[in-house]
Amino acid sequence: MPKLQEVGERLAEEWVTSRRPASSGDAPQPHELRASDADRERIAQVLQDAHADGRLSFDELEERLGTLYAARTLGELAGLTADLLPAEEQPINLDGRPVSAIFKKEQRGGRWVVPAELDVTAMFGTTKLDFRDAILQNRQIIINATLVFGGLEIHVPEGLEVVRVAKGETVRLTKQPTEPGAPVVEIRTTNFAGEVKIKEPPRRKRRR
């Protein structure tokens, strides 16, 4: 099974690479995006926890906090915790690589930067993308999804619209209304017995 999975991942990578158009290069890269105060507080909490359990000395904590509050970009912030937590537990995820699930389940979520265009492959597996705490690189995100007896599951916050484009037809997948000009996730699918599921937050009850 591991060898079959490895072959499947290599074929999937070759497939999405052949379909990917040339990048314009105009959009800022994930590590170049500006950091928010909330992002700084996330990093500060990790640093303080590391000091509390002895992984950082007081001097190291002071030095990193100084760098933290002078930082402007997400890339500068991410480097401050790289040696403190494993990749899957980092408070900020700048991994813009394709997401592939070959005979397994893969997911991406938390505080992660969604690139303007993302390749997703699910072959006899499931990919889960959680946008509820994500940073969108563009107001229009394109997901190139190759689904071969696999599934794509997307969790969305309020105000994010998701549409699916397949065989020249566009179908709106989110049910809740969005404001004009709201960000849009466009899923372009190559589908062989695959499935796309959208998970939306519960509808708010109207006040009488």
C-alpha positions as CSV (number, residue, x, y, z in Angstrom):
1,M,0.0,0.0,0.0
2,P,2.8,2.6,0.7
3,K,4.3,2.0,-2.7
4,L,0.9,2.4,-4.4
5,Q,0.3,5.6,-2.4
6,E,3.7,7.0,-3.5
7,V,3.0,6.2,-7.1
8,G,-0.5,7.8,-6.8
9,E,0.9,11.0,-5.3
10,R,3.5,11.3,-8.1
11,L,0.9,10.8,-10.8
12,A,-1.4,13.3,-9.1
13,E,1.4,15.9,-8.9
14,E,2.2,15.4,-12.6
15,W,-1.5,15.7,-13.5
16,V,-2.1,19.0,-11.6
17,T,1.2,20.5,-12.9
18,S,0.2,19.8,-16.5
19,R,-3.1,21.6,-15.9
20,R,-1.8,24.6,-14.0
21,P,-1.6,27.9,-16.0
22,A,1.4,30.1,-15.7
23,S,1.3,32.3,-12.6
24,S,1.1,36.1,-13.1
25,G,3.3,36.6,-10.0
26,D,1.4,39.8,-9.1
27,A,-0.2,38.5,-5.9
28,P,1.9,38.7,-2.7
29,Q,3.3,35.4,-1.4
30,P,1.8,34.0,1.9
31,H,4.9,35.0,3.8
32,E,4.7,38.6,2.5
33,L,1.2,39.2,3.8
34,R,0.9,41.8,6.6
35,A,0.4,40.4,10.1
36,S,-2.5,41.5,12.3
37,D,-2.5,42.2,16.1
38,A,-4.4,39.0,16.6
39,D,-1.6,37.1,14.7
40,R,1.0,38.7,17.0
41,E,-1.0,37.6,20.1
42,R,-1.1,34.0,18.9
43,I,2.7,34.0,18.5
44,A,3.2,35.8,21.9
45,Q,1.2,33.1,23.6
46,V,3.3,30.3,22.2
47,L,6.5,32.1,23.2
48,Q,5.2,32.7,26.8
49,D,4.2,29.0,27.1
50,A,7.7,28.0,25.9
51,H,9.3,30.2,28.5
52,A,7.0,28.8,31.2
53,D,8.0,25.2,30.6
54,G,11.7,26.0,30.2
55,R,12.2,25.8,26.4
56,L,13.1,29.5,26.2
57,S,15.2,31.4,28.7
58,F,14.0,34.8,29.9
59,D,16.5,36.6,27.6
60,E,15.4,34.5,24.6
61,L,11.8,35.4,25.4
62,E,12.6,39.1,25.6
63,E,14.5,38.9,22.3
64,R,11.8,37.1,20.5
65,L,9.0,39.4,21.8
66,G,11.0,42.4,20.7
67,T,11.2,40.9,17.2
68,L,7.6,39.9,17.3
69,Y,6.2,43.4,18.0
70,A,8.5,44.9,15.4
71,A,7.5,42.4,12.7
72,R,5.3,43.4,9.8
73,T,4.7,40.2,7.8
74,L,3.4,36.7,8.5
75,G,6.7,35.2,7.4
76,E,8.6,37.1,10.2
77,L,6.1,35.9,12.7
78,A,6.2,32.2,11.6
79,G,9.9,32.1,12.0
80,L,9.7,32.8,15.8
81,T,7.9,29.6,16.6
82,A,9.5,27.2,14.0
83,D,11.7,25.5,16.6
84,L,9.1,25.4,19.3
85,L,6.2,23.3,17.8
86,P,5.8,20.6,15.1
87,A,4.5,21.8,11.7
88,E,0.9,20.7,12.4
89,E,0.7,22.7,15.6
90,Q,2.2,26.0,14.4
91,P,0.0,29.0,15.2
92,I,0.4,30.3,11.6
93,N,0.6,28.0,8.6
94,L,2.2,29.4,5.4
95,D,2.2,26.1,3.5
96,G,0.8,26.8,0.1
97,R,1.7,23.4,-1.4
98,P,-1.0,21.2,-3.1
99,V,-3.1,19.1,-0.8
100,S,-3.2,15.4,-1.8
101,A,-5.0,12.5,-0.3
102,I,-4.1,9.2,-1.9
103,F,-5.8,6.3,0.0
104,K,-5.9,8.5,3.1
105,K,-7.3,11.7,4.6
106,E,-5.5,15.0,4.5
107,Q,-6.6,18.3,5.9
108,R,-5.6,21.9,6.2
109,G,-7.0,24.3,8.7
110,G,-6.4,26.7,11.6
111,R,-4.7,30.0,10.9
112,W,-3.4,29.2,7.4
113,V,-3.0,31.3,4.2
114,V,-5.1,30.1,1.3
115,P,-3.1,30.8,-1.9
116,A,-4.9,32.5,-4.8
117,E,-4.8,29.1,-6.6
118,L,-4.6,25.7,-4.8
119,D,-4.4,22.2,-6.3
120,V,-6.3,19.5,-4.4
121,T,-6.3,15.8,-5.3
122,A,-8.3,13.1,-3.6
123,M,-7.9,9.5,-5.0
124,F,-9.7,7.0,-2.9
125,G,-9.3,9.5,0.0
126,T,-10.7,12.7,1.4
127,T,-9.3,16.2,1.6
128,K,-10.7,18.6,4.1
129,L,-10.1,22.4,3.9
130,D,-11.2,24.6,6.8
131,F,-11.6,28.3,5.9
132,R,-13.2,29.4,9.2
133,D,-9.9,30.9,10.6
134,A,-8.0,31.2,7.3
135,I,-6.5,34.2,5.5
136,L,-7.4,34.5,1.9
137,Q,-4.6,35.6,-0.4
138,N,-7.2,36.9,-2.9
139,R,-10.8,37.7,-2.7
140,Q,-11.3,35.1,-5.4
141,I,-9.7,31.7,-4.6
142,I,-9.5,29.0,-7.3
143,I,-9.3,25.4,-6.2
144,N,-8.3,22.9,-8.9
145,A,-9.8,19.7,-7.6
146,T,-9.0,16.3,-9.1
147,L,-11.4,13.8,-7.5
148,V,-11.1,10.1,-8.3
149,F,-13.4,8.1,-6.1
150,G,-12.5,10.7,-3.5
151,G,-14.0,13.6,-1.6
152,L,-13.4,17.3,-1.0
153,E,-14.9,18.8,2.2
154,I,-14.8,22.5,2.8
155,H,-15.8,24.3,6.0
156,V,-16.7,27.9,5.4
157,P,-17.4,30.9,7.7
158,E,-20.3,33.4,7.2
159,G,-19.9,35.7,4.2
160,L,-17.9,33.3,2.0
161,E,-19.4,32.1,-1.2
162,V,-18.4,28.8,-2.8
163,V,-19.2,27.9,-6.5
164,R,-18.4,24.8,-8.5
165,V,-17.4,24.9,-12.2
166,A,-17.5,21.7,-14.1
167,K,-18.0,21.1,-17.8
168,G,-18.7,24.8,-18.4
169,E,-21.5,25.0,-15.8
170,T,-21.3,27.1,-12.7
171,V,-23.3,26.0,-9.6
172,R,-23.5,27.8,-6.3
173,L,-22.8,25.4,-3.4
174,T,-23.3,27.6,-0.4
175,K,-26.9,28.2,0.6
176,Q,-26.6,31.2,2.9
177,P,-26.8,34.7,1.3
178,T,-23.6,36.8,1.0
179,E,-23.0,40.5,0.5
180,P,-22.2,41.9,-3.0
181,G,-18.5,41.7,-3.6
182,A,-18.0,39.0,-1.0
183,P,-15.0,36.7,-1.3
184,V,-15.6,33.7,-3.6
185,V,-14.0,30.2,-3.7
186,E,-14.3,28.7,-7.1
187,I,-13.9,25.0,-7.3
188,R,-12.9,23.7,-10.7
189,T,-13.3,19.9,-10.7
190,T,-12.1,17.0,-12.7
191,N,-14.4,14.4,-11.3
192,F,-14.5,10.6,-11.6
193,A,-17.0,9.4,-9.0
194,G,-15.9,12.2,-6.6
195,E,-17.9,14.3,-4.2
196,V,-17.7,17.9,-2.9
197,K,-19.3,18.8,0.4
198,I,-19.7,22.3,1.9
199,K,-20.1,22.7,5.6
200,E,-21.7,26.1,6.6
201,P,-22.3,27.6,10.0
202,P,-25.8,27.3,11.4
203,R,-28.2,30.0,10.3
204,R,-28.7,32.8,12.8
205,K,-32.2,33.2,14.1
206,R,-33.9,36.4,13.2
207,R,-35.0,38.6,16.1
208,R,-38.7,39.2,16.2
